[in-house]
Amino acid sequence: MAPAYDALVIGTGFGGAVAACRLAQAGLSVRVLERGLRYPKGGFPRDWEDPLNGWLWKHGQGLFDVKLLPGMSIVQAAGYGGGSLIYANVHLRPPAETFTSDWPTGYSREALDPYFDLVAHMLDLQPITASARGLPTKTKRMKDVARQLGREQQFFYPDLAVRFTPAGEPLPNKFGVSQEGCNFCGECDIGCNVRAKNTLDLNYLAVAEQRGAEVSTQAEATRIEPLSPEGYRVTYTDHGAGGLARTVDARRVFLCAGAVNTTELLLRCRDEWGTLPRLGEKLGCRYSANGDFLAFAMETREVWDASEGPTITTSLVVDQGEGKDKTWFVFQEGGHPAQLAGLLPALDAGKDLKVPADLLQKELVKTLRHRSRELASIEGERGRFHAVFLAMGRDRANGRLALRPLTGEMEVRWDVPSNLPLYRTQEQLSQDIARALGARAVYNPLWERLHIPVSVHNLGGCAMAEEPAYGVLTPDGEVHGHPGLYVLDGAALPASTGVNPSSTIAAVAERNVEQAIRVALGNPAWTAPERAGVQPYSAAMRVSGPVAPARVVPREDPMRTVVIPEGGTVASPTQVVGLRFTERMRGFHSPGHAPADDFVGAERAGKRAGQVAEFVVTITLPSLDRFLEEKAHGGIAQGTVHVRGLTPPEGADVENGVFNLFVDTDSFYERRMLYLLPFTGVDGKRYLLDGYKEVRDDDGFDVWNDTSTLYTVIREGSERHGPVVSSGIIRLHLPDFLQQLTTFAVLGTTSPAVKADALKRFGGMFMGHLWDVFARTKLQ
């Protein structure tokens, strides 16, 4: 039996909307599956009291899909229009040099520019200066800050997918869909209820439906399997029908569910369902968080008004170094709805919020959520003096998306230390700008405490490459070895864009769906009607009035005005130095020893049974200043754990471990050093080595014993309330300590004087705490 459709599109973000539109224009029969809801005008959630009422995907298929994955916190959209429903409207083209490496042959700025122009035409892009309302306050402040910092030549206004006609006047756009003009309400990133955002449901997807595409919302694809002799069968969950499983067959499938979800679906088809067993080993590789970095400026000198105007209106380019040492990123001012101003103080680690230091990712999020409710009553006037910043840049795209072998849970393996040069420079500029505003720089708490980034621009996982040994897709977006199966979303991008990636995803999708349509039709000359100057919409529109011409007009890149001085952009006066050292500890553990806190007894039992436990971890302090100032004194722990019976003989990798030095307790004369080292056991289960060194003044001189003795339990799972499966003591031995001293390295500077000062400050802090604990009481 022949497949029911010529093409099936899964997902309606920037890749899926482009695919659905062009396939329908080409005269093919098209079915579209979207897992989220369709949001009409005024239909986005606005219950500020209940976060479960329409906001979260996990609770009734809400708008925001938040994934707290090991290694990365991910924010995605779920709805008809994908990420365009909640993104900040920004469209930028990466500089030409972005495409000189990692991208397959045939990709360059010159080759992609016609497709960028096509995207700009479909989305009616224009900068904030096109608004008759004038510039928002934050926009003016940001330009002034750029001038103060000597960065005015790198400042520009990016293109926005926003309609700047008079607010409150519904008018049809060029596709016959009614929209109003922007009213500067600051609600772009929670869904525009007045339809002033040029979201994909108002252009690309509207055209697709006008041309006959059949759309199913609340339809979540869960499985893809090949048919014989051609085509694919897709199984999906119909959430609108109570979770009923349904299937649809198509000759070609265009997978566009977003970088993380697309990769996860293919991983499950290969590793869980076994329907696509020939998918290559590069599936999941080359994941990029696009260098996303979130920061805030609290208590600005002058009014900032983050809730006035579109979410983002300005950009600033930083370009430093050369070759492998090059750091390139874009820094943008952000915004938020006025009703959320009270949540920002909950993110301020500079305030004493009494958040425990020994919390892992999900526990920390729960605590912050509780804090945000307490602080949500902040006066509106105070909220006008808080600023939001977002940076994105060229990270190493060296992450990996994978399914855990036993549980099948999705995870991200992300190497923060190797990407620290980028994060460090972003942090420097955040501090510079906050200082220029007379404010304090504050960072995303997940980064501050656990050094886990938050990404809203996930890319990669199904990278394009000429050969399957290097990627999952052909340069045209077709899965290697699977004719008719395409990936046209951010998962296909083989590297970070360094800028807001929406335009790049859409332009690459335009290029690749054009190639797919030419093959499907047997017409090597097919091109999008707009590029050919055809007016394809008037017959389908049900509105009166003039229709704008469809012909694409080349659009100038707003980044063209940026001037990069010889030798790079101005160096930051703020120096962010870090520290790194390696520690080895060895000891004994006893499985099932009771009571769990009888550490000495467990150590003895483990020693008798030969139950060795040890680890070697490299501890990285990304910012020494923040490490010294922040009460949690946290660092990143990477390395291996070896526990006999629980880990393979070679040990298990530490997955996003956390180290805290000299955490306060209820007593001024007592401190604790905390180690939280998650790992996967030989049985495929998650475990957490949860240990502490207790530094306090007992009888006798016991400084060495206190700072070298780690009382540990190993818990099942990855949270601190998990059941204990083993306990014991792991010790730092003198030879290992002497070796540890040789591993200290200062990061972020080449200056011998700065390095010496950093080591002096770290040593001063270390000895100062020991003095407080062991000496101060004896001198009083």
Secondary structure, DSSP 8 states (H G I E B T S, - for coil): ---SEEEEEE--SHHHHHHHHHHHHTT--EEEE-SSB---TT-S---SS-TTSSSBTTTTS-SEEEEEETTEEEEEE-BTTGGGGTS--EE----GGGGSSSS-TT--HHHHHHHHHHHHHHHT-B-GGG-TT---HHHHHHHHHHHHTT-GGGEE--EE-B--S-BT--EE-TTS-EE-B----S-GGG--TTS-B--GGGTHHHHHHHTT-EEESSEEEEEEEE-SSS-EEEEEEEGGGTSEEEEEEEEEEEE-S-HHHHHHHHHHHHHTS-SSTT--TTTTEEEB-TT-EEEEEES-SS---TTSSSS---EEEEEE--GGG-EEEEEEE----GGGGGGGGGG-TTS-----TT--HHHHHHHHHHHHHHHTT--HHHHTTEEEEEEEE-----EEEEE-TTT--EEEE--TGGGHHHHHHHHHHHHHHHHHTT-EEEE-HHHHHH---EESS-B-SS-B-SSTTT-SB-TTSBBTT-TTEEE-SGGG-SS--SS--HHHHHHHHHHHHHHHHHHHHT-TT---TTTTT---STTT----S------------GGGG----TT-S---S----EEEEEEEEEEEEEET-SSTT-HHHHHHHHHHHT-EEEEEEEEEES-HHHHHHSTT-EEEEEEEEEETTTS-TT-EE--SEEEEEEEE-SSTTEEEEEEEEEEE-TTS-EEEEEEEEEEE--SS--HHHHHHEEEEEEEESSSTTS-EEEEEEEE--HHHHHHHHTT-EEES---HHHHHHHHHHHHHHHHHHHHHHHTHHHH-
